[in-house]
């Protein structure tokens, strides 16, 4: 009699998807935002992106080859994605040496120290970004004004971000109505005409990339929708309560790293929950913490800190929010 029972370890559900295919799907999704960054910031965006990607890939290769002495995994594309996301979180005029330092922290400390891809508890690119923000605050908050290829990499004209203008103005007692005349319109924010990091300037391009990833089933809708909806609800309540002090929800959604964080950073496979319910709680936490930091914190932006804080809660969410086991008996009243 033929043996019809095949006993094997998990995973029992097979798929044609591979880490390489998923990572390069994310790269494709980032291309519209990268093109917008190059359009607005010119040669600086190209230099920062190439430096960040090459530094991340080289750092991972060198650590695996000469320190860990294991098989290299740079071909899976995860280091490329980390490099792109790190570039998207810094100014387009950031000095090359500082970018390399950020790459070493992202790959060497936040990723490889914990065992490489699949083991890191915190988003590597955000760890690198926050480290640079704390270590090099002047360079990390000198935001080039969009001018395309009219200015070079090191001589770019800098200015405050829309969030910075609003935050500083409110602290000085100016009303939101007056301050909104000093920042780009909502439509300009949507298309990307504002100062900020490379990944903050094109909400339309980021949304397009997000739609592509959902269509390709690289991510699900739960985290981006939870982040954006909770932030919109929280800021909407504040705005309706005191419109002279608090900006409207659409302004918050279109400025800073909200779109980049919700679509590309918070949805990182390794550092986000496994279940839809966990994803919604996780995304809601990110949205609420971001608004708390933006409104009452020392920084005008809070997406990076919010994601890292919620990364720390992911093990708890995965532990206590689990799908029902197959064959589990349901007890009645």
N, C-alpha and C positions, 0 to 999 in steps of 0.2 A: 504494500500500500504506500502510495506516495505521501511524503510529508507535506501537508498543506498549511502547517503553522510555522511561520517564520518569526523567530524571536530575535529582536535586535534592540540595541540601546536607542534612546532618543537622539535626534529629533525624528519623529515618525512621519511628519508632513514635509514632503520635499518640494522644492521650488527651483525654478531656473535662475532666480535672482542670485547674484553674488555681491560681495562687498564692493568689488571693483565696479560693477555695473551701477550699483546704487550711488557710489561716490561720484562717479563721472556723470550720473544723472543730476546730482546736485551742482556740479561744475557747469553743466549746460544751463541749469536754472539760474545760475548767478551771472551768466554772460550778458543779459540785457542790462543789469545794474552796473556791471563792469563797463559796458559800452557807454552808459550814461555818465559814469564817473570820469572816463577819459574825455568825453565831450565837454564836461564842465570844468575839469581840472587839468586837462592836457597831459604834458609829459610827466608831471609829478605822479599822476595816478598810475601810469605805466611803470615808472621806476619803483614805486612803493610795492606794487603788486608783484612784479618779477622778483624783487629782493625778498619779499616775504615768502613767496612760494618756494624759491630756490633754497632759502635758509632753512625752512621747515623740512623740506625733503632731505637736504644734506645733513641736518642735525639728526633726523631719525635714522638715516643710513649709517652715519658714523657711530652712533650709540649702539645700534644693533650689531654692527660689524666688529667694532674694536673694544667695546666695553661689555656688552652682554654676550657677545660672541654667539649670536643666534642667527637664524636665517632672516635676511632683510625682507621687509614687507612694504617697501615704498611703492611697489607696483599696484597695491590695492587702492591707491588714490586718496586715502584718508589724510595723508600729510599735505597733499595738494589742496584739499578742502580746508584744512586748518590754516594753511598759508593764505588762501583767498579770504577767509573770514577774518583773519587777523588784519590783513590789509584793509578790509572794509571797516574796521573799527578804529583806524588811526587817521590822522590828517594826511593829506596828499603831499605835504612838504616835510614829513618827518625824516630826519637824518638816517642814512643807511645803517649806521652802527646801532642806533636805537632799535631799528626794525629787527636787526639780527639778534639783539638781546631779547626782544619780545618773542622771537621764534624759538630761541633756546629755552626760555621759560615755558612757552606753550608746549613744545614737544618734549624737552628734556625733563622738566619738572612736573607739569600737569598731566602728561601722557605716559612717557616711558618709565617714570619712577614707579608707577602703579602697575606696570606690566604690559603697557602698550594698548592698542585698540581693543575696546571691549571691557577694560578694567578701570579706566579713569573715572572717578566720581564727579569731577567737575569739567565743564566745557573747556578744552585746552585753549582755544583762541581767546575766550573771555578771561581766563586766568592771566594770559600774556598781556591782554589789554589793560586789565586792572593793575597789574604789576607796573606797567609803563606809566599809567596815569599817576600812581602814587610816587614812583621814582623820578619821573621826568614831567612834573605837572605843567611847566611852562611850554615845553615843546608839544605836549599832548593836548594843550588847549589853545594852540595858535592855529586857528581854522582859516584856510585859504578861501578867499571869495571866488566864486565861479567866474572864470575868465578864459576858459578854453586854453588854446595854445598861445595866447597873447603874452603870457608871462612864463618864465621858466620854473624850474623845480625849486631852487633855493631863494628866488626873489619874488615869490608869490605874495600878493597883497592879502593880508589877513584881516579878519573881522569877527565879531561875536555871532554866535548861532542864534536862531530865533528863540530857542528856549532860554539861552543866556540873556538875551535882551529883555524878555518878559520877566525872568526871575529877578534880574538886577533892578529893573524898573519898578516892580511891585515892592521890593525892599525899600526903594527910595520914595515910596508913596504915590507913584504915578498910577493912573487908572488904566485898566485893560483897553478901554476905547482909544486912549492916546497911544498906548504902546503898540496896538495892532497896526497903526499907521506906519510904524517903524520897521515892520517885518514884512516879508513877501506875502502876497495874497494866498488864500487856500489853494487856488488853482496853480500858482507858481510852486507851492510846496508839493503839490501832487506830482508835478512834472519834474521837480528837483532843483529849482533855481534858489539855492540857499547855501550858506556856509555850513560846514560840518565835516564829519568824517566821510570817507568815500562811500560807505554803505548807507548813509543817511539822506542822500540827496535826490533819490528817485523812487518815491513811493510807487509810482505806476510800474516801473521796471521790476521792483521787488514783488509786487502783487502778481505780475505776469509770471515771474519765476515760481511763485507759490502755487499758482493755478496749474502750471506744468507739473510740479512735483505731486500734487494731489491727483492729477489725471494719470500720471505714471505710477501712482500708488507708492511713491517713495516716502511720503508722509500722509497722515490723515488730517482731517479738518479740525480735530478736537482741540489741539493746543493753540494754533493760531487764532481760532474763533474765541476760545476762552480768554486768551490774553487781551485781544482787542475789545471784546465785549465787556469784560470786567473793567478795563481802563476807561472805556467810553461811558459806562454806567456811573463809575465813581466820579469822573471829572464832570459828567453831566449833572450830577447832584450838586456838586460844588458850584458849578457855573450858574445853575438855576437859583441856588441859595444866595449867591453874591456875585453877579456878573461883572461888577466893577473890580473885583480882586482876582477872580479865577478865569482862565481862558476856556474857550468852548471845547467840547470833546473832539471835534474834527481837527482842531489845531494840534491837540496832543497826539492824535493818531498819525498825523502826517509829519510830525517833527521828531528830531532826535533818532534814536535807534529803535523806535517802537516797531516799525514794520520789519526791519532786519532781524530784530530779536525775536519777534513772534513767529516769523516764517522760517528763518534759517538757523537761529541760535538755540532757541528753546526746544526745537524739534529734533535735536541731536539724539540719535538712537540710544547711545550708551547712557546719557545723563538725564533721560526723561522716562516717565513711568511706562509700564507695559500695557496697562488696561485703559480703555476709553474713559472710565470713571476717574481713574487716577490722573489721566491726562487733563481732564477738565478741572479737577481740583488744583493740579500743578499750574496750569495756565492761568487760572483765576488768581492764584497767589502771586504770580509774576505781575499780572496787571495791577493788582492792588498795591503791592510793594513799590512798583515803579511810580505810581501816582503819589504815594506817601513821600517818597524821596524827592520827587520833583517839586512837590508842594511845600514840604516842611523840612527837607534835608539841606545839607550844605552844598550839594551838587545840583545843578539845574537838570541833569539827566540821571536816570536811575535804572535803566533797563539791564545793564551788565550786572550790577549788584543784585538786582531782583532775581535774575536767572541763577546766579551762583548760590544765592540763599536757598532757592527752591531746589536746586540740584542736591543740596544736603538733605532734603526731605524725601527724595526719591526712594531710597531704600525702605523707609517707613511706609510710603504709599504702596510700594510693591509688596510689602509684607502683609499689610492689613486689607488691601483691596485686591482680591484675587478672583478669577473666574471660578465658577463652580466646577469641581472635579468631575470628570466623566464617570457616570455610574453612581455618583453620590446620592444617597437616599434623602428625599426632602421630608422632614418631619412636620406633621400637621399639628396645629394648635395644641 
